[in-house]
C-alpha cells in the first residue's frame, strides 16, 4: 500500500499528469507480480524504498535519495543499478552550471559527489559480502548450528559454515553472491537459453514485450533526447516547445533507460521467469506505460470522466453507477473497451490471479 502511494507521488512529480499517475498506482495494485508484493517477500519493501528514493531525487533532495537507495540496495542487490539515477542527476547539474561557474571546481565537485553516491549505495552490499566472508572463510567465526539443521544440511548436500572453506574464499574479490548464483542457481550469461526453458520464456514474454514496447515508443518519439542522454530536448535550443506530459515527458528518459537495462540484464543473465517480479518491483515504467496506453487509446475513460479527485456519481447515467476507480469502471464495461485495454487488463488480472493460485499451492510461479 505504501509503495502504491509512493508510486503515485513519483508519477505526479515526473509525469505532470494526475490521470496517468492515478491509473499507474491502480495498476500497481493489480500488478502481475502481486503475490510477491503481498506475501512475505522483499519486493514490496524494495519498491517502497526505490520509488520513495526516486521521488526525493525529483524534489532535489539528493542525499535523502542516496540514503533511501542505499536502504533499497540492502533489501535487494539489484538496487545497485539505481546508481544510474544519481549519476544522471548530478551530470545534469554539472552541465547546466558549466557556463556560469568555474568548470574545474564544478568537475571536482561532480567527481566527489559521484564517489560518495556510489560508495554509499554499494555499502550495504559490501557489508553483507564481508559478513558472509567472516562466516565461511575465517576459522572460528561461524555461529553454532543446531544439530537438526546440521543433519538437514548433510542430507541435502548443503555446505556448513564450519566445514571446508568454499572456493570463493580464495578469489581476489571474494563474493559469495556470485558463487551461489553460479553454482547453486546456474545463473550466468545465456545459461538459461535451453530448449527445456521455453515455457519459462513464454511466462516472461508479456512483461518483456511491455517494457520493450515502452522503450521503443519513447525512443522513436524523442530520438534526439535519447542520443544526448536526456540532456537536450531538441537540436535547436532556442525552440520553445510545449513539453510533453505523461509517459512521453522528457523527465521519463532516465526511467526508460533504467527499465531497459534491467530487462536486458534479466533476459540475458537471470532465470527469465523472474522478470515479472524483478521489473514489477523495480521500475515505474511497467505501470506508467500501460497507464499512458489506457489514457491515449481508451475512449471509455474520457466518456466516464474519471477525474481522480472528483466523485463520479454526478456523471453517471440514470440508474447506472460508475465507480470512482476508473480501472473498475473499465472492468464493468469490458465488452465496450478497446482491444489495447483488454490486453493490458487481461494480462494484469490473469497474472494477478494465477500467481495467487499457483505460488500459494507450491506450483511453478516465480
N, C-alpha and C positions, 0 to 999 in steps of 0.2 A: 504493500500500500504506500509506504513512504517512497519507494523507488518510482512508483507511478506519479506521485506528487512532484518528485524531483525532475522527472522527465517532462512533465507539463511545464514546470518553471523554466527548464532549459529551452523548451520549444518556444515559449513566449519571448525569451531573450534572443534566440538565434533566428527563428523563422519570421518574427514580427507579424504573425498571422494567428490570431486567437483560435480560429476554427481548426486549422491543421494541428495546432498544439493540443487542442482538446481531443480531436479524433485520435491522435497518436497515443495519448495517455490511455484512452479507452481500449485501443488495440493492444497496448501493453498488458492490460488486464485480461485479454484473451490470447496472450502470447502462445505461439506453438510450443514454446519451452515451458509452459505453465507448470507442469508437475515438478520441475526442478526449482522453479521460483517459489512454489507453495510449500514444498517439503523441506526437510532439514538439510538443505544443500547450501553451498556458499554463494550461489548465483544471485540470489536476491540482495544479500548484503553487498556483494560486489557491484551490482547495478546501482544501488543507492549511493554508494561512495563514489562511483565513477561519474554518474550523472550529476551529483552534487558538486564534484570537483570541476566538471566542465562548466557548470553554472557559475561557480565562483570565478573561474578564469574569464568568462564572458563579462563579469562585472568588474574586471580589472584587479581582483584580489588574488594576485599571483601566488603568494606564499601560503595563503589558506588553501588554494587549489593544489599546490605541491604537497601539502600535508595530507589532504584527502586522497590524492592519487597514491601517495605512499601507503596509506592505510589500505587502499584497494589492492595494491600490489602484495601487501601482507595477507590479504584474503585469497587472492588468486594470482598466480605468477604472470598470467597474460596481461596484467596491469602494467607490466614493464613497457608495453607498446605505447602506453599513454604519454610517454615522454615526448612523443612527437607533437602533441598539443602544446606543451610548454616551449619546445624549441621553435615551433612556428610562430607562436605569440611573441616570443622575445625577439625573433628575427624581424617580425613586422614592426615592432617598436624601434628596433635598431635602424632599419631603412627609412622609417618616417622621420627620425631625428638626425639623419646624416647631414641634411642641408642647413640645419640650424645650430648644431653643437659641434664640438671638437670630435672629429672622426676617430682618432686614436683612443681617446678617453671612452667613447661610446663602444668601441670594439673591445677594449679591455673589460668594460662593464658587462658586455654581452657574454664574453667568454667565462667570466667569473660566475655570472648568473646561470649559464648553461651547465657549468660544472657542478654548482650547488644543486641544481634541479635534478641532474642525473644521479648524483650521489645520494640525495635524499630519497628519490624514487626507488633506487636499487638497494637501499639499505635493508629493508625487511627481507628481501630475497637473499641477500648475502648473509644476514644473521641466521636465517634458517639453514643455509648450507653449512655455516660454521657449527651450528648446534648438531647437525647430523654428523659432521666430521668428529666432533668430540664424543659422540655416542658410539660410533662404529670404528673409528680409526685410532683413538687414543686408549691405551690399556688402562683398565680400572675405572673408567669414567661412566660406563653404562649403568643404568639403574637395574636393580634386581627384578627379574621377571617371575611372576607366579608360576608354579610348576605346571598347572593345567595348560597355561598358554605356551609354555615351553614345549610340552608334549604335542600340542596342536601344531606348532611351528615345525616340529620334527616330522609329524605325519604329513603335512602339506609341502614339505620341502622348502620352508622359508629359512632365510638366514637369520641367525640370532646374533644380537649385538656383541655378546661375549665370546662368539666363536672366532673363526679366522677372519682376518681383515679382508674386506672385499677389494677387487682390483681398482676401483675408483679412488681408493685412499692414496694410491701411488701416482695418480695423474698430476701433471703440472698444475692444473686448476681442478681440484677435487670437487666435482659437482655430483651429488647424489641424484639430483633431479634428472640429469641427462642419462645417468646409468640405469635408473629404474625405468625410464621411458623406453630405452633401447632394449634392455634385457628382458624385462617383465611384460611390457606393453607392446613391444615390437613397433615403436613409433620412430619414424625417420623419413627421410625424403623418398617419396614414391614407394615406400614399403607396403602401403595398403593397396596398391594397384594390382589386385589379383582377381581372377575371374570369380572366385567364391564370394568376393565382397561386393558384387554387383547390386544385391538387394540393399546394402547399406548406402551405396552411392545413390540409388533411387530414393532412399529415405531422406537424404540430404539435398536432393535435387531442387525442391521448391525454394528453400532458403537461399541456395546458391544462385538460382535464377533471379530471385528477387533482388539480391544485393548487386549482382552483375547488371541487371536491368537498370537499377538506380544509378550505378556508376556510369553506364553508357549514356543515360538520359542527361545526367549532369555535365559530362564531358562534352557531349555534342552541343549542348546549349551554351556552355561557356568555354570554348576551346582556348581562347587567349588567356583567360583567367587560370586555366589549368596549366598552360605552358609556362606561365610566370609564377607558378606555385602559389596562387592565391594572392599575390602581392599587387597585381594590376588588373583592373576590370576590362579595359579596352586598350587598343593600340594608341588611341588619341586620349591623352589625359584630360584635355580640355572639354571633351564631350560630356555634357551634362545630361545624363540619362536618369530616368527614374529607376531606382534599384528594384530588382525583382524581390518579391516577397515569397514566403513559404519555402518549400524544399529547394527552389531554384535561387534562393538568396546567395550572394557571394560569401556570406559567413559560413555557409554549409560546406564549403570546399574541403576544409581540413577534416571534417567528419566523414565525408565521402572517401577521402584517401585512407583514413583510419579503417573504415569498413572494408575497403578493397584489399588492404594489406592483411587484415585478419582473414578474409575469405581466401586469399592466395596462400597464406601460410597454412591455414586449416585444411584446405583442399589438397595441398601437396605433402604435408608433413604430419598430419594427425589422423586419428581414426575418424573418417569423414562423417560418420553419422552423428558425431558430437557437434557438428557445425551449428545445428539448430539452437542448442542452448549456449554454445560458445558465442555466437553472434547475438542471440536474443538477450543476453545479459551484458553485452559489451558495447554495442553501438546503437545510437538512437535512429540511425538510418533505416534500420529494419522496421521502424514504426512511422518515421516521417515520410518515407516514400509511399507506402500504402495510403497514408492519410492524404498525401498530395494527389494520388490517383483517384481516391474517393471524391475529393472536392472538385477535381478537374473533370471527371468523367461520369459522375453520378448526378443526373438531373433531379432525382428524387430528393437529394439533400437540399437543393435550392428551393424546391417546392414545399418541403416541410419547414423551411425557415429555421433550421436548427441552430440557433444562437445560444452558445453555452451559458451565458449569464442571464437568459430570459426564459421563463416558463413557456411551454408551447401550447398550453390548454386553449388560449385565445385564438391560436392559428388552426386549431383542429376543425375538420369538417363536422357538421352536426351529427351527433350520435356516434362519433368515432373519436377515440382517444389516441393522441400521438405522444409517445413518451419523450421526456426531456433528453434522454440518452439517444443521440442520433443513430448509434450502431443498432440499438434495439429497434429504432424506427425502420431501419433498412431490413432487419430480420422480419419484422411484421409485414413488410411489403416485398418480400423476397421475389415473388413472381414478376414484379414490375421493375426489379433492379436491373442495371446494366450488366453485361457479361463480366466486365472487369470487377465490379463489386462482388458478384457471385464467386469469382475465382478467389479474390482476396479473403472474403469472409469464410468461404468454404474451406480454404487452406487453414486459416487460423482456428476455426472451430473444430475441424476434423483432427488436427494435431493436438489441440487442447484436450479433446475427449479421448483420443487414442492413447495419449500419454498417460492420462489418469488410469485408464483401464489396464494397459499393458504393464507399465512400470510398477504399479502397486500390486500386481499379481506376479512379479518376478519374471516377466516375459521381456524379450529384447526390446529395449527402447532407451536410447542414450542420446 
